[in-house]
Amino acid sequence: MQITKDTLISEILKIKPDAAPILMRYGMGCLGCPSAQMESLEQAAMVHGIDLEKLLEELNK
């Protein structure tokens, strides 16, 4: 499954468990918080000031 800007953080962690260290490297340290369950990758990137395209590229390698 391709990870997109609309994929929820919780879905990313289910389909690609090794994504946690990648997300944490980008500054997303609260992967288990309630908002991560309902937040899209795009929303999280915006909140954390992350380059979404670079993150998507790394997550989909």
Backbone bond lengths (Angstrom), bond angles and torsions (degrees), N, CA, C in turn:
res aa  C-N    CA-C-N  psi(-1)  N-CA   C-N-CA  omega(-1)  CA-C   N-CA-C  phi
1 M - - - 1.454 - - 1.524 109.40 -
2 Q 1.305 116.30 133.95 1.460 123.84 179.24 1.528 108.82 -80.91
3 I 1.315 117.07 131.95 1.455 122.18 175.16 1.525 107.36 -85.08
4 T 1.334 115.97 130.45 1.460 121.50 -179.92 1.526 109.73 -120.77
5 K 1.316 116.13 176.93 1.457 120.90 178.53 1.522 111.47 -63.86
6 D 1.330 117.24 -22.38 1.459 121.87 -178.26 1.529 113.81 -91.90
7 T 1.320 117.51 -5.78 1.458 120.73 179.89 1.526 108.93 -69.27
8 L 1.338 115.91 133.03 1.455 120.23 178.50 1.523 110.11 -71.53
9 I 1.328 116.38 147.58 1.461 121.18 178.72 1.526 109.79 -56.06
10 S 1.322 117.40 -42.75 1.472 120.86 -179.69 1.531 111.05 -61.83
11 E 1.332 118.25 -36.88 1.463 121.73 178.37 1.528 110.80 -68.59
12 I 1.327 115.87 -39.78 1.471 120.05 179.42 1.517 109.62 -59.01
13 L 1.332 116.66 -44.94 1.459 120.61 -178.34 1.524 112.28 -67.01
14 K 1.334 117.37 -28.02 1.474 120.90 177.51 1.526 111.44 -76.08
15 I 1.339 116.74 -44.02 1.467 119.27 -175.26 1.520 112.80 -83.31
16 K 1.339 115.97 -22.11 1.466 119.34 -179.21 1.536 108.57 -142.26
17 P 1.326 116.41 80.87 1.470 120.22 -176.76 1.531 113.77 -56.47
18 D 1.324 117.55 -28.34 1.466 119.58 179.96 1.539 112.09 -78.01
19 A 1.332 117.22 6.36 1.461 121.04 177.75 1.526 111.84 -78.12
20 A 1.324 118.26 -21.88 1.473 120.98 -177.17 1.526 112.64 -54.75
21 P 1.346 119.50 -49.98 1.458 118.39 179.34 1.534 113.12 -62.99
22 I 1.321 116.72 -32.73 1.468 120.66 178.37 1.532 109.04 -65.58
23 L 1.319 116.26 -49.00 1.465 120.23 -179.70 1.529 111.01 -61.94
24 M 1.320 116.50 -40.35 1.467 120.32 179.97 1.528 111.09 -66.40
25 R 1.326 116.68 -36.24 1.468 120.64 177.35 1.535 111.19 -62.09
26 Y 1.320 115.96 -29.39 1.460 121.30 179.04 1.529 112.48 -86.73
27 G 1.337 117.00 3.12 1.456 120.55 176.16 1.510 115.79 98.38
28 M 1.324 117.29 8.69 1.465 120.53 178.02 1.530 108.61 -94.54
29 G 1.320 115.98 82.33 1.457 121.23 -174.99 1.515 114.34 -85.64
30 C 1.320 118.27 -14.24 1.472 119.71 -175.69 1.528 111.16 -104.87
31 L 1.311 116.13 55.77 1.474 120.70 -176.64 1.527 112.60 -66.17
32 G 1.307 117.66 -23.73 1.463 120.77 -179.08 1.515 113.65 -94.82
33 C 1.329 117.21 -0.94 1.468 118.73 -177.50 1.532 110.36 -71.69
34 P 1.324 116.28 155.84 1.475 120.44 -177.25 1.527 114.36 -54.88
35 S 1.350 117.78 -36.77 1.463 117.52 -178.88 1.516 112.48 -65.86
36 A 1.325 117.83 -27.54 1.462 120.44 179.71 1.529 111.33 -64.87
37 Q 1.308 116.86 -23.44 1.461 120.40 -179.80 1.532 111.59 -70.37
38 M 1.322 116.84 -28.18 1.462 120.73 -175.20 1.527 113.03 -118.19
39 E 1.330 117.23 5.57 1.462 120.98 -174.29 1.532 110.50 -100.24
40 S 1.317 116.04 133.72 1.462 120.00 176.94 1.526 108.99 -78.37
41 L 1.310 115.98 163.10 1.454 120.71 177.76 1.530 109.77 -60.52
42 E 1.315 117.05 -39.66 1.465 121.00 179.29 1.530 110.92 -61.75
43 Q 1.324 117.09 -44.72 1.462 120.76 179.81 1.532 110.72 -63.31
44 A 1.326 116.46 -44.97 1.460 120.84 -179.30 1.522 110.83 -63.65
45 A 1.322 116.62 -41.34 1.463 120.46 179.47 1.525 110.09 -63.18
46 M 1.303 116.76 -40.73 1.460 120.97 -179.71 1.535 110.38 -64.65
47 V 1.322 117.29 -45.49 1.464 121.90 -179.14 1.526 111.24 -62.25
48 H 1.339 115.51 -37.66 1.464 120.32 -175.84 1.535 113.34 -94.64
49 G 1.334 117.70 0.93 1.464 121.19 178.47 1.525 112.69 66.61
50 I 1.323 116.11 41.42 1.467 122.01 -175.63 1.526 110.10 -104.50
51 D 1.329 116.27 143.39 1.465 122.41 174.93 1.533 107.76 -71.17
52 L 1.320 116.20 105.41 1.459 122.15 -174.87 1.518 112.23 -60.81
53 E 1.322 117.70 -42.63 1.471 120.38 -177.45 1.529 111.59 -63.17
54 K 1.332 117.04 -42.49 1.468 120.32 178.33 1.522 110.66 -63.88
55 L 1.332 116.49 -41.92 1.462 120.97 179.69 1.525 110.66 -64.58
56 L 1.310 117.37 -45.52 1.470 120.99 178.07 1.524 111.30 -59.07
57 E 1.319 115.94 -42.87 1.455 120.38 179.94 1.538 110.93 -59.60
58 E 1.323 115.78 -44.91 1.457 119.35 -179.01 1.532 112.04 -69.26
59 L 1.325 117.07 -40.14 1.461 120.53 -179.58 1.526 112.28 -66.76
60 N 1.312 117.64 -30.30 1.470 121.16 -177.12 1.525 113.70 -94.37
61 K 1.318 118.69 8.81 1.479 120.87 176.68 1.491 110.26 -66.02
